[in-house]
């Protein structure tokens, strides 16, 4: 039966993503307030990228791909497997059961890969994906490579350098490719432009596909360069590729012309993404702080901003979509304050209290978003 949950999977996965994000962010709040006595940067980073951000990616892709290709929505079994995998990743990572967590992550990636390939290649597909979606397979490549390295470390005792490369692939490679690739479709639509043409529909689109393929190869190369010790060149190369892909390919070189606070937050997040990368390349000594501009102001704010547009559009909330709901303002402010709190922590004598305050700001912002849209997303009656 074609239920609202299957037609619009974001109704399930966006709220689930917020809850999983609370686990990853709450890690720092619990430690800074003394409720827990230990912390793990690895746990925090992997929960946020392999669970929180992936839940938003699953919700978007499982909704957008069938609509773009005019094919069937995901089955109930596919949705249950995806949700179970996300919860398993979060629980196993929090318990530091790395092998279980990475097996769950691989299962999720393979499920998404199968889901996408069946819709792209099916003869009954009404449309093909746009050229920017060439980067989606690169995202899966980074994710599978990162998971494979993590499994090598957790099962065979590979050296710590393996984990460092795995984290580059999983925490940056996957979502840089998704942000640039999906941004090539989403950003023009948010600006009111018509959907981009199909892949291969003209010589121009074939050339664009080649350019996006080159961008994916450069992102991968830059990660390998950074791991090899090119701490300046690697991140700066990534920043240039991402800025070009989003600015030119996604049209973000100009601010949004249409109203709607979430559109301006997305535009800001688009440019915070390469800014964080560039800063980490210019000042490698402050790499971790700089990368939180990417992670919090870029990836996190993009996830909530795009999810807001998808939800308001599908729920026919035009007035809210073209306006500035208070909850969306609180969400944006909370995430940006969290970014500033985390970045400035490295220059203070109160490092962990700063991290706790940043976590609290993020939690308040995300809770406001969920309180505003959660009941509407979970209400499937027409």
Order of alpha helices (4+ residues) and beta strands (2+ residues): alpha-alpha-alpha-alpha-alpha-alpha-alpha-alpha-alpha-alpha-alpha-alpha-alpha-alpha-alpha-alpha-alpha
